[in-house]
Amino acid sequence: MGISVWQLSILMLIVLLLFGSGKLRSLGGDLGGAIRSFRHAVSEDDKKDD
């Protein structure tokens, strides 16, 4: 039993109504920056090991 398309769309609509598009946009940008920073740190560790 997985999540259907309708359930996912209703969930996204509720989240959008609760937080607003501006808050979600900034949250996505912050999350993207954190992932980028983590990848950079991991690649630096790999270079140090060599």
mmCIF entry with sequence, helices, sheets and N, C-alpha, C, O atoms, coordinates in Angstrom:
data_MODEL
# 
_entry.id   MODEL 
# 
_entity.id                         1 
_entity.type                       polymer 
_entity.pdbx_number_of_molecules   1 
# 
_entity_poly.entity_id                      1 
_entity_poly.type                           'polypeptide(L)' 
_entity_poly.nstd_linkage                   no 
_entity_poly.nstd_monomer                   no 
_entity_poly.pdbx_seq_one_letter_code       MGISVWQLSILMLIVLLLFGSGKLRSLGGDLGGAIRSFRHAVSEDDKKDD 
_entity_poly.pdbx_seq_one_letter_code_can   MGISVWQLSILMLIVLLLFGSGKLRSLGGDLGGAIRSFRHAVSEDDKKDD 
_entity_poly.pdbx_strand_id                 A 
# 
loop_
_entity_poly_seq.entity_id 
_entity_poly_seq.num 
_entity_poly_seq.mon_id 
_entity_poly_seq.hetero 
1 1  MET n 
1 2  GLY n 
1 3  ILE n 
1 4  SER n 
1 5  VAL n 
1 6  TRP n 
1 7  GLN n 
1 8  LEU n 
1 9  SER n 
1 10 ILE n 
1 11 LEU n 
1 12 MET n 
1 13 LEU n 
1 14 ILE n 
1 15 VAL n 
1 16 LEU n 
1 17 LEU n 
1 18 LEU n 
1 19 PHE n 
1 20 GLY n 
1 21 SER n 
1 22 GLY n 
1 23 LYS n 
1 24 LEU n 
1 25 ARG n 
1 26 SER n 
1 27 LEU n 
1 28 GLY n 
1 29 GLY n 
1 30 ASP n 
1 31 LEU n 
1 32 GLY n 
1 33 GLY n 
1 34 ALA n 
1 35 ILE n 
1 36 ARG n 
1 37 SER n 
1 38 PHE n 
1 39 ARG n 
1 40 HIS n 
1 41 ALA n 
1 42 VAL n 
1 43 SER n 
1 44 GLU n 
1 45 ASP n 
1 46 ASP n 
1 47 LYS n 
1 48 LYS n 
1 49 ASP n 
1 50 ASP n 
# 
_struct_asym.id          A 
_struct_asym.entity_id   1 
# 
loop_
_struct_conf.conf_type_id 
_struct_conf.id 
_struct_conf.pdbx_PDB_helix_id 
_struct_conf.beg_label_comp_id 
_struct_conf.beg_label_asym_id 
_struct_conf.beg_label_seq_id 
_struct_conf.pdbx_beg_PDB_ins_code 
_struct_conf.end_label_comp_id 
_struct_conf.end_label_asym_id 
_struct_conf.end_label_seq_id 
_struct_conf.pdbx_end_PDB_ins_code 
_struct_conf.beg_auth_comp_id 
_struct_conf.beg_auth_asym_id 
_struct_conf.beg_auth_seq_id 
_struct_conf.end_auth_comp_id 
_struct_conf.end_auth_asym_id 
_struct_conf.end_auth_seq_id 
_struct_conf.pdbx_PDB_helix_class 
_struct_conf.details 
_struct_conf.pdbx_PDB_helix_length 
HELX_P HELX_P1 AA1 VAL A 5  ? PHE A 19 ? VAL A 5  PHE A 19 1 ? 15 
HELX_P HELX_P2 AA2 SER A 21 ? ASP A 49 ? SER A 21 ASP A 49 1 ? 29 
# 
_struct_conf_type.id          HELX_P 
_struct_conf_type.criteria    ? 
_struct_conf_type.reference   ? 
# 
loop_
_atom_site.group_PDB 
_atom_site.id 
_atom_site.type_symbol 
_atom_site.label_atom_id 
_atom_site.label_alt_id 
_atom_site.label_comp_id 
_atom_site.label_asym_id 
_atom_site.label_entity_id 
_atom_site.label_seq_id 
_atom_site.pdbx_PDB_ins_code 
_atom_site.Cartn_x 
_atom_site.Cartn_y 
_atom_site.Cartn_z 
_atom_site.occupancy 
_atom_site.B_iso_or_equiv 
_atom_site.pdbx_formal_charge 
_atom_site.auth_seq_id 
_atom_site.auth_comp_id 
_atom_site.auth_asym_id 
_atom_site.auth_atom_id 
_atom_site.pdbx_PDB_model_num 
ATOM 1   N N  . MET A 1 1  ? 0.844  -1.187 0.000  1.00 0.00 ? 1  MET A N  1 
ATOM 2   C CA . MET A 1 1  ? 0.000  0.000  0.000  1.00 0.00 ? 1  MET A CA 1 
ATOM 3   C C  . MET A 1 1  ? 0.884  1.244  0.000  1.00 0.00 ? 1  MET A C  1 
ATOM 4   O O  . MET A 1 1  ? 1.500  1.580  1.011  1.00 0.00 ? 1  MET A O  1 
ATOM 5   N N  . GLY A 1 2  ? 0.937  1.903  -1.114 1.00 0.00 ? 2  GLY A N  1 
ATOM 6   C CA . GLY A 1 2  ? 1.724  3.112  -1.242 1.00 0.00 ? 2  GLY A CA 1 
ATOM 7   C C  . GLY A 1 2  ? 0.836  4.349  -1.211 1.00 0.00 ? 2  GLY A C  1 
ATOM 8   O O  . GLY A 1 2  ? -0.383 4.266  -1.057 1.00 0.00 ? 2  GLY A O  1 
ATOM 9   N N  . ILE A 1 3  ? 1.471  5.465  -1.358 1.00 0.00 ? 3  ILE A N  1 
ATOM 10  C CA . ILE A 1 3  ? 0.744  6.732  -1.402 1.00 0.00 ? 3  ILE A CA 1 
ATOM 11  C C  . ILE A 1 3  ? 0.308  6.974  -2.836 1.00 0.00 ? 3  ILE A C  1 
ATOM 12  O O  . ILE A 1 3  ? 1.126  6.931  -3.755 1.00 0.00 ? 3  ILE A O  1 
ATOM 13  N N  . SER A 1 4  ? -0.966 7.226  -3.027 1.00 0.00 ? 4  SER A N  1 
ATOM 14  C CA . SER A 1 4  ? -1.466 7.488  -4.366 1.00 0.00 ? 4  SER A CA 1 
ATOM 15  C C  . SER A 1 4  ? -1.192 8.942  -4.748 1.00 0.00 ? 4  SER A C  1 
ATOM 16  O O  . SER A 1 4  ? -0.808 9.762  -3.913 1.00 0.00 ? 4  SER A O  1 
ATOM 17  N N  . VAL A 1 5  ? -1.397 9.235  -6.020 1.00 0.00 ? 5  VAL A N  1 
ATOM 18  C CA . VAL A 1 5  ? -1.162 10.583 -6.532 1.00 0.00 ? 5  VAL A CA 1 
ATOM 19  C C  . VAL A 1 5  ? -2.103 11.578 -5.862 1.00 0.00 ? 5  VAL A C  1 
ATOM 20  O O  . VAL A 1 5  ? -1.705 12.701 -5.552 1.00 0.00 ? 5  VAL A O  1 
ATOM 21  N N  . TRP A 1 6  ? -3.345 11.170 -5.639 1.00 0.00 ? 6  TRP A N  1 
ATOM 22  C CA . TRP A 1 6  ? -4.326 12.066 -5.018 1.00 0.00 ? 6  TRP A CA 1 
ATOM 23  C C  . TRP A 1 6  ? -3.944 12.385 -3.579 1.00 0.00 ? 6  TRP A C  1 
ATOM 24  O O  . TRP A 1 6  ? -4.057 13.533 -3.148 1.00 0.00 ? 6  TRP A O  1 
ATOM 25  N N  . GLN A 1 7  ? -3.497 11.389 -2.837 1.00 0.00 ? 7  GLN A N  1 
ATOM 26  C CA . GLN A 1 7  ? -3.098 11.620 -1.451 1.00 0.00 ? 7  GLN A CA 1 
ATOM 27  C C  . GLN A 1 7  ? -1.889 12.548 -1.386 1.00 0.00 ? 7  GLN A C  1 
ATOM 28  O O  . GLN A 1 7  ? -1.824 13.433 -0.533 1.00 0.00 ? 7  GLN A O  1 
ATOM 29  N N  . LEU A 1 8  ? -0.938 12.342 -2.287 1.00 0.00 ? 8  LEU A N  1 
ATOM 30  C CA . LEU A 1 8  ? 0.245  13.186 -2.315 1.00 0.00 ? 8  LEU A CA 1 
ATOM 31  C C  . LEU A 1 8  ? -0.107 14.624 -2.683 1.00 0.00 ? 8  LEU A C  1 
ATOM 32  O O  . LEU A 1 8  ? 0.438  15.557 -2.094 1.00 0.00 ? 8  LEU A O  1 
ATOM 33  N N  . SER A 1 9  ? -0.996 14.817 -3.633 1.00 0.00 ? 9  SER A N  1 
ATOM 34  C CA . SER A 1 9  ? -1.383 16.170 -4.037 1.00 0.00 ? 9  SER A CA 1 
ATOM 35  C C  . SER A 1 9  ? -2.147 16.883 -2.930 1.00 0.00 ? 9  SER A C  1 
ATOM 36  O O  . SER A 1 9  ? -1.957 18.082 -2.726 1.00 0.00 ? 9  SER A O  1 
ATOM 37  N N  . ILE A 1 10 ? -3.002 16.174 -2.217 1.00 0.00 ? 10 ILE A N  1 
ATOM 38  C CA . ILE A 1 10 ? -3.730 16.782 -1.096 1.00 0.00 ? 10 ILE A CA 1 
ATOM 39  C C  . ILE A 1 10 ? -2.760 17.160 0.017  1.00 0.00 ? 10 ILE A C  1 
ATOM 40  O O  . ILE A 1 10 ? -2.892 18.226 0.619  1.00 0.00 ? 10 ILE A O  1 
ATOM 41  N N  . LEU A 1 11 ? -1.800 16.309 0.292  1.00 0.00 ? 11 LEU A N  1 
ATOM 42  C CA . LEU A 1 11 ? -0.794 16.594 1.309  1.00 0.00 ? 11 LEU A CA 1 
ATOM 43  C C  . LEU A 1 11 ? 0.021  17.835 0.934  1.00 0.00 ? 11 LEU A C  1 
ATOM 44  O O  . LEU A 1 11 ? 0.278  18.688 1.784  1.00 0.00 ? 11 LEU A O  1 
ATOM 45  N N  . MET A 1 12 ? 0.426  17.937 -0.325 1.00 0.00 ? 12 MET A N  1 
ATOM 46  C CA . MET A 1 12 ? 1.193  19.108 -0.776 1.00 0.00 ? 12 MET A CA 1 
ATOM 47  C C  . MET A 1 12 ? 0.358  20.384 -0.690 1.00 0.00 ? 12 MET A C  1 
ATOM 48  O O  . MET A 1 12 ? 0.884  21.445 -0.353 1.00 0.00 ? 12 MET A O  1 
ATOM 49  N N  . LEU A 1 13 ? -0.916 20.290 -0.988 1.00 0.00 ? 13 LEU A N  1 
ATOM 50  C CA . LEU A 1 13 ? -1.800 21.454 -0.886 1.00 0.00 ? 13 LEU A CA 1 
ATOM 51  C C  . LEU A 1 13 ? -1.920 21.916 0.559  1.00 0.00 ? 13 LEU A C  1 
ATOM 52  O O  . LEU A 1 13 ? -1.891 23.117 0.827  1.00 0.00 ? 13 LEU A O  1 
ATOM 53  N N  . ILE A 1 14 ? -2.053 20.988 1.486  1.00 0.00 ? 14 ILE A N  1 
ATOM 54  C CA . ILE A 1 14 ? -2.155 21.341 2.907  1.00 0.00 ? 14 ILE A CA 1 
ATOM 55  C C  . ILE A 1 14 ? -0.864 21.993 3.392  1.00 0.00 ? 14 ILE A C  1 
ATOM 56  O O  . ILE A 1 14 ? -0.903 22.988 4.116  1.00 0.00 ? 14 ILE A O  1 
ATOM 57  N N  . VAL A 1 15 ? 0.272  21.440 2.997  1.00 0.00 ? 15 VAL A N  1 
ATOM 58  C CA . VAL A 1 15 ? 1.559  22.017 3.392  1.00 0.00 ? 15 VAL A CA 1 
ATOM 59  C C  . VAL A 1 15 ? 1.709  23.421 2.819  1.00 0.00 ? 15 VAL A C  1 
ATOM 60  O O  . VAL A 1 15 ? 2.189  24.324 3.505  1.00 0.00 ? 15 VAL A O  1 
ATOM 61  N N  . LEU A 1 16 ? 1.302  23.608 1.569  1.00 0.00 ? 16 LEU A N  1 
ATOM 62  C CA . LEU A 1 16 ? 1.375  24.931 0.945  1.00 0.00 ? 16 LEU A CA 1 
ATOM 63  C C  . LEU A 1 16 ? 0.483  25.933 1.672  1.00 0.00 ? 16 LEU A C  1 
ATOM 64  O O  . LEU A 1 16 ? 0.874  27.083 1.867  1.00 0.00 ? 16 LEU A O  1 
ATOM 65  N N  . LEU A 1 17 ? -0.704 25.506 2.072  1.00 0.00 ? 17 LEU A N  1 
ATOM 66  C CA . LEU A 1 17 ? -1.601 26.406 2.795  1.00 0.00 ? 17 LEU A CA 1 
ATOM 67  C C  . LEU A 1 17 ? -1.071 26.741 4.188  1.00 0.00 ? 17 LEU A C  1 
ATOM 68  O O  . LEU A 1 17 ? -1.248 27.862 4.666  1.00 0.00 ? 17 LEU A O  1 
ATOM 69  N N  . LEU A 1 18 ? -0.429 25.784 4.833  1.00 0.00 ? 18 LEU A N  1 
ATOM 70  C CA . LEU A 1 18 ? 0.087  26.025 6.175  1.00 0.00 ? 18 LEU A CA 1 
ATOM 71  C C  . LEU A 1 18 ? 1.298  26.948 6.184  1.00 0.00 ? 18 LEU A C  1 
ATOM 72  O O  . LEU A 1 18 ? 1.369  27.868 6.997  1.00 0.00 ? 18 LEU A O  1 
ATOM 73  N N  . PHE A 1 19 ? 2.236  26.713 5.300  1.00 0.00 ? 19 PHE A N  1 
ATOM 74  C CA . PHE A 1 19 ? 3.494  27.443 5.344  1.00 0.00 ? 19 PHE A CA 1 
ATOM 75  C C  . PHE A 1 19 ? 3.576  28.596 4.360  1.00 0.00 ? 19 PHE A C  1 
ATOM 76  O O  . PHE A 1 19 ? 4.320  29.546 4.602  1.00 0.00 ? 19 PHE A O  1 
ATOM 77  N N  . GLY A 1 20 ? 2.850  28.547 3.280  1.00 0.00 ? 20 GLY A N  1 
ATOM 78  C CA . GLY A 1 20 ? 2.924  29.592 2.269  1.00 0.00 ? 20 GLY A CA 1 
ATOM 79  C C  . GLY A 1 20 ? 4.077  29.346 1.313  1.00 0.00 ? 20 GLY A C  1 
ATOM 80  O O  . GLY A 1 20 ? 5.042  28.663 1.655  1.00 0.00 ? 20 GLY A O  1 
ATOM 81  N N  . SER A 1 21 ? 3.976  29.897 0.130  1.00 0.00 ? 21 SER A N  1 
ATOM 82  C CA . SER A 1 21 ? 4.971  29.623 -0.908 1.00 0.00 ? 21 SER A CA 1 
ATOM 83  C C  . SER A 1 21 ? 6.317  30.265 -0.594 1.00 0.00 ? 21 SER A C  1 
ATOM 84  O O  . SER A 1 21 ? 7.355  29.691 -0.923 1.00 0.00 ? 21 SER A O  1 
ATOM 85  N N  . GLY A 1 22 ? 6.329  31.425 0.025  1.00 0.00 ? 22 GLY A N  1 
ATOM 86  C CA . GLY A 1 22 ? 7.591  32.098 0.351  1.00 0.00 ? 22 GLY A CA 1 
ATOM 87  C C  . GLY A 1 22 ? 8.410  31.328 1.360  1.00 0.00 ? 22 GLY A C  1 
ATOM 88  O O  . GLY A 1 22 ? 9.625  31.193 1.212  1.00 0.00 ? 22 GLY A O  1 
ATOM 89  N N  . LYS A 1 23 ? 7.753  30.824 2.379  1.00 0.00 ? 23 LYS A N  1 
ATOM 90  C CA . LYS A 1 23 ? 8.445  30.044 3.405  1.00 0.00 ? 23 LYS A CA 1 
ATOM 91  C C  . LYS A 1 23 ? 8.993  28.744 2.825  1.00 0.00 ? 23 LYS A C  1 
ATOM 92  O O  . LYS A 1 23 ? 10.112 28.346 3.150  1.00 0.00 ? 23 LYS A O  1 
ATOM 93  N N  . LEU A 1 24 ? 8.219  28.079 1.971  1.00 0.00 ? 24 LEU A N  1 
ATOM 94  C CA . LEU A 1 24 ? 8.676  26.835 1.352  1.00 0.00 ? 24 LEU A CA 1 
ATOM 95  C C  . LEU A 1 24 ? 9.853  27.080 0.415  1.00 0.00 ? 24 LEU A C  1 
ATOM 96  O O  . LEU A 1 24 ? 10.762 26.255 0.332  1.00 0.00 ? 24 LEU A O  1 
ATOM 97  N N  . ARG A 1 25 ? 9.840  28.208 -0.288 1.00 0.00 ? 25 ARG A N  1 
ATOM 98  C CA . ARG A 1 25 ? 10.929 28.534 -1.205 1.00 0.00 ? 25 ARG A CA 1 
ATOM 99  C C  . ARG A 1 25 ? 12.227 28.750 -0.436 1.00 0.00 ? 25 ARG A C  1 
ATOM 100 O O  . ARG A 1 25 ? 13.280 28.263 -0.846 1.00 0.00 ? 25 ARG A O  1 
ATOM 101 N N  . SER A 1 26 ? 12.159 29.472 0.671  1.00 0.00 ? 26 SER A N  1 
ATOM 102 C CA . SER A 1 26 ? 13.369 29.704 1.463  1.00 0.00 ? 26 SER A CA 1 
ATOM 103 C C  . SER A 1 26 ? 13.838 28.416 2.135  1.00 0.00 ? 26 SER A C  1 
ATOM 104 O O  . SER A 1 26 ? 15.041 28.186 2.266  1.00 0.00 ? 26 SER A O  1 
ATOM 105 N N  . LEU A 1 27 ? 12.903 27.583 2.557  1.00 0.00 ? 27 LEU A N  1 
ATOM 106 C CA . LEU A 1 27 ? 13.261 26.301 3.157  1.00 0.00 ? 27 LEU A CA 1 
ATOM 107 C C  . LEU A 1 27 ? 13.956 25.402 2.139  1.00 0.00 ? 27 LEU A C  1 
ATOM 108 O O  . LEU A 1 27 ? 14.931 24.728 2.471  1.00 0.00 ? 27 LEU A O  1 
ATOM 109 N N  . GLY A 1 28 ? 13.466 25.389 0.915  1.00 0.00 ? 28 GLY A N  1 
ATOM 110 C CA . GLY A 1 28 ? 14.103 24.607 -0.148 1.00 0.00 ? 28 GLY A CA 1 
ATOM 111 C C  . GLY A 1 28 ? 15.496 25.114 -0.467 1.00 0.00 ? 28 GLY A C  1 
ATOM 112 O O  . GLY A 1 28 ? 16.408 24.319 -0.695 1.00 0.00 ? 28 GLY A O  1 
ATOM 113 N N  . GLY A 1 29 ? 15.671 26.421 -0.485 1.00 0.00 ? 29 GLY A N  1 
ATOM 114 C CA . GLY A 1 29 ? 16.995 26.999 -0.732 1.00 0.00 ? 29 GLY A CA 1 
ATOM 115 C C  . GLY A 1 29 ? 17.977 26.661 0.373  1.00 0.00 ? 29 GLY A C  1 
ATOM 116 O O  . GLY A 1 29 ? 19.139 26.354 0.105  1.00 0.00 ? 29 GLY A O  1 
ATOM 117 N N  . ASP A 1 30 ? 17.513 26.715 1.619  1.00 0.00 ? 30 ASP A N  1 
ATOM 118 C CA . ASP A 1 30 ? 18.369 26.361 2.749  1.00 0.00 ? 30 ASP A CA 1 
ATOM 119 C C  . ASP A 1 30 ? 18.763 24.896 2.709  1.00 0.00 ? 30 ASP A C  1 
ATOM 120 O O  . ASP A 1 30 ? 19.912 24.548 2.982  1.00 0.00 ? 30 ASP A O  1 
ATOM 121 N N  . LEU A 1 31 ? 17.820 24.045 2.372  1.00 0.00 ? 31 LEU A N  1 
ATOM 122 C CA . LEU A 1 31 ? 18.099 22.617 2.279  1.00 0.00 ? 31 LEU A CA 1 
ATOM 123 C C  . LEU A 1 31 ? 19.086 22.324 1.150  1.00 0.00 ? 31 LEU A C  1 
ATOM 124 O O  . LEU A 1 31 ? 19.992 21.506 1.313  1.00 0.00 ? 31 LEU A O  1 
ATOM 125 N N  . GLY A 1 32 ? 18.916 22.977 0.024  1.00 0.00 ? 32 GLY A N  1 
ATOM 126 C CA . GLY A 1 32 ? 19.844 22.813 -1.096 1.00 0.00 ? 32 GLY A CA 1 
ATOM 127 C C  . GLY A 1 32 ? 21.249 23.267 -0.733 1.00 0.00 ? 32 GLY A C  1 
ATOM 128 O O  . GLY A 1 32 ? 22.224 22.615 -1.107 1.00 0.00 ? 32 GLY A O  1 
ATOM 129 N N  . GLY A 1 33 ? 21.366 24.375 -0.010 1.00 0.00 ? 33 GLY A N  1 
ATOM 130 C CA . GLY A 1 33 ? 22.676 24.858 0.421  1.00 0.00 ? 33 GLY A CA 1 
ATOM 131 C C  . GLY A 1 33 ? 23.342 23.899 1.396  1.00 0.00 ? 33 GLY A C  1 
ATOM 132 O O  . GLY A 1 33 ? 24.557 23.705 1.348  1.00 0.00 ? 33 GLY A O  1 
ATOM 133 N N  . ALA A 1 34 ? 22.563 23.308 2.271  1.00 0.00 ? 34 ALA A N  1 
ATOM 134 C CA . ALA A 1 34 ? 23.111 22.353 3.230  1.00 0.00 ? 34 ALA A CA 1 
ATOM 135 C C  . ALA A 1 34 ? 23.616 21.099 2.524  1.00 0.00 ? 34 ALA A C  1 
ATOM 136 O O  . ALA A 1 34 ? 24.672 20.573 2.877  1.00 0.00 ? 34 ALA A O  1 
ATOM 137 N N  . ILE A 1 35 ? 22.877 20.620 1.537  1.00 0.00 ? 35 ILE A N  1 
ATOM 138 C CA . ILE A 1 35 ? 23.299 19.436 0.783  1.00 0.00 ? 35 ILE A CA 1 
ATOM 139 C C  . ILE A 1 35 ? 24.569 19.742 -0.004 1.00 0.00 ? 35 ILE A C  1 
ATOM 140 O O  . ILE A 1 35 ? 25.484 18.921 -0.053 1.00 0.00 ? 35 ILE A O  1 
ATOM 141 N N  . ARG A 1 36 ? 24.627 20.918 -0.617 1.00 0.00 ? 36 ARG A N  1 
ATOM 142 C CA . ARG A 1 36 ? 25.813 21.315 -1.368 1.00 0.00 ? 36 ARG A CA 1 
ATOM 143 C C  . ARG A 1 36 ? 27.036 21.393 -0.463 1.00 0.00 ? 36 ARG A C  1 
ATOM 144 O O  . ARG A 1 36 ? 28.118 20.941 -0.840 1.00 0.00 ? 36 ARG A O  1 
ATOM 145 N N  . SER A 1 37 ? 26.873 21.956 0.715  1.00 0.00 ? 37 SER A N  1 
ATOM 146 C CA . SER A 1 37 ? 27.972 22.065 1.671  1.00 0.00 ? 37 SER A CA 1 
ATOM 147 C C  . SER A 1 37 ? 28.434 20.693 2.134  1.00 0.00 ? 37 SER A C  1 
ATOM 148 O O  . SER A 1 37 ? 29.635 20.460 2.275  1.00 0.00 ? 37 SER A O  1 
ATOM 149 N N  . PHE A 1 38 ? 27.499 19.785 2.372  1.00 0.00 ? 38 PHE A N  1 
ATOM 150 C CA . PHE A 1 38 ? 27.841 18.438 2.795  1.00 0.00 ? 38 PHE A CA 1 
ATOM 151 C C  . PHE A 1 38 ? 28.627 17.713 1.704  1.00 0.00 ? 38 PHE A C  1 
ATOM 152 O O  . PHE A 1 38 ? 29.628 17.057 1.994  1.00 0.00 ? 38 PHE A O  1 
ATOM 153 N N  . ARG A 1 39 ? 28.183 17.827 0.462  1.00 0.00 ? 39 ARG A N  1 
ATOM 154 C CA . ARG A 1 39 ? 28.895 17.174 -0.643 1.00 0.00 ? 39 ARG A CA 1 
ATOM 155 C C  . ARG A 1 39 ? 30.311 17.727 -0.790 1.00 0.00 ? 39 ARG A C  1 
ATOM 156 O O  . ARG A 1 39 ? 31.253 16.982 -1.060 1.00 0.00 ? 39 ARG A O  1 
ATOM 157 N N  . HIS A 1 40 ? 30.451 19.041 -0.609 1.00 0.00 ? 40 HIS A N  1 
ATOM 158 C CA . HIS A 1 40 ? 31.775 19.662 -0.707 1.00 0.00 ? 40 HIS A CA 1 
ATOM 159 C C  . HIS A 1 40 ? 32.694 19.144 0.398  1.00 0.00 ? 40 HIS A C  1 
ATOM 160 O O  . HIS A 1 40 ? 33.864 18.857 0.143  1.00 0.00 ? 40 HIS A O  1 
ATOM 161 N N  . ALA A 1 41 ? 32.185 19.024 1.603  1.00 0.00 ? 41 ALA A N  1 
ATOM 162 C CA . ALA A 1 41 ? 32.985 18.517 2.716  1.00 0.00 ? 41 ALA A CA 1 
ATOM 163 C C  . ALA A 1 41 ? 33.380 17.057 2.496  1.00 0.00 ? 41 ALA A C  1 
ATOM 164 O O  . ALA A 1 41 ? 34.503 16.667 2.817  1.00 0.00 ? 41 ALA A O  1 
ATOM 165 N N  . VAL A 1 42 ? 32.478 16.255 1.956  1.00 0.00 ? 42 VAL A N  1 
ATOM 166 C CA . VAL A 1 42 ? 32.788 14.847 1.695  1.00 0.00 ? 42 VAL A CA 1 
ATOM 167 C C  . VAL A 1 42 ? 33.859 14.733 0.617  1.00 0.00 ? 42 VAL A C  1 
ATOM 168 O O  . VAL A 1 42 ? 34.771 13.914 0.733  1.00 0.00 ? 42 VAL A O  1 
ATOM 169 N N  . SER A 1 43 ? 33.753 15.550 -0.434 1.00 0.00 ? 43 SER A N  1 
ATOM 170 C CA . SER A 1 43 ? 34.750 15.476 -1.504 1.00 0.00 ? 43 SER A CA 1 
ATOM 171 C C  . SER A 1 43 ? 36.116 15.950 -1.007 1.00 0.00 ? 43 SER A C  1 
ATOM 172 O O  . SER A 1 43 ? 37.136 15.434 -1.463 1.00 0.00 ? 43 SER A O  1 
ATOM 173 N N  . GLU A 1 44 ? 36.168 16.916 -0.088 1.00 0.00 ? 44 GLU A N  1 
ATOM 174 C CA . GLU A 1 44 ? 37.436 17.346 0.487  1.00 0.00 ? 44 GLU A CA 1 
ATOM 175 C C  . GLU A 1 44 ? 38.060 16.230 1.319  1.00 0.00 ? 44 GLU A C  1 
ATOM 176 O O  . GLU A 1 44 ? 39.277 16.044 1.282  1.00 0.00 ? 44 GLU A O  1 
ATOM 177 N N  . ASP A 1 45 ? 37.254 15.489 2.062  1.00 0.00 ? 45 ASP A N  1 
ATOM 178 C CA . ASP A 1 45 ? 37.766 14.368 2.837  1.00 0.00 ? 45 ASP A CA 1 
ATOM 179 C C  . ASP A 1 45 ? 38.344 13.292 1.931  1.00 0.00 ? 45 ASP A C  1 
ATOM 180 O O  . ASP A 1 45 ? 39.369 12.695 2.258  1.00 0.00 ? 45 ASP A O  1 
ATOM 181 N N  . ASP A 1 46 ? 37.695 13.035 0.789  1.00 0.00 ? 46 ASP A N  1 
ATOM 182 C CA . ASP A 1 46 ? 38.198 12.054 -0.156 1.00 0.00 ? 46 ASP A CA 1 
ATOM 183 C C  . ASP A 1 46 ? 39.551 12.471 -0.722 1.00 0.00 ? 46 ASP A C  1 
ATOM 184 O O  . ASP A 1 46 ? 40.431 11.634 -0.925 1.00 0.00 ? 46 ASP A O  1 
ATOM 185 N N  . LYS A 1 47 ? 39.711 13.776 -0.975 1.00 0.00 ? 47 LYS A N  1 
ATOM 186 C CA . LYS A 1 47 ? 40.985 14.274 -1.508 1.00 0.00 ? 47 LYS A CA 1 
ATOM 187 C C  . LYS A 1 47 ? 42.093 14.158 -0.470 1.00 0.00 ? 47 LYS A C  1 
ATOM 188 O O  . LYS A 1 47 ? 43.240 13.875 -0.815 1.00 0.00 ? 47 LYS A O  1 
ATOM 189 N N  . LYS A 1 48 ? 41.755 14.376 0.805  1.00 0.00 ? 48 LYS A N  1 
ATOM 190 C CA . LYS A 1 48 ? 42.758 14.263 1.878  1.00 0.00 ? 48 LYS A CA 1 
ATOM 191 C C  . LYS A 1 48 ? 43.223 12.829 2.056  1.00 0.00 ? 48 LYS A C  1 
ATOM 192 O O  . LYS A 1 48 ? 44.386 12.593 2.385  1.00 0.00 ? 48 LYS A O  1 
ATOM 193 N N  . ASP A 1 49 ? 42.330 11.867 1.843  1.00 0.00 ? 49 ASP A N  1 
ATOM 194 C CA . ASP A 1 49 ? 42.676 10.458 1.994  1.00 0.00 ? 49 ASP A CA 1 
ATOM 195 C C  . ASP A 1 49 ? 43.661 9.995  0.917  1.00 0.00 ? 49 ASP A C  1 
ATOM 196 O O  . ASP A 1 49 ? 44.480 9.107  1.155  1.00 0.00 ? 49 ASP A O  1 
ATOM 197 N N  . ASP A 1 50 ? 43.573 10.604 -0.262 1.00 0.00 ? 50 ASP A N  1 
ATOM 198 C CA . ASP A 1 50 ? 44.463 10.204 -1.367 1.00 0.00 ? 50 ASP A CA 1 
ATOM 199 C C  . ASP A 1 50 ? 45.813 10.762 -1.126 1.00 0.00 ? 50 ASP A C  1 
ATOM 200 O O  . ASP A 1 50 ? 46.721 10.551 -1.930 1.00 0.00 ? 50 ASP A O  1 
# 
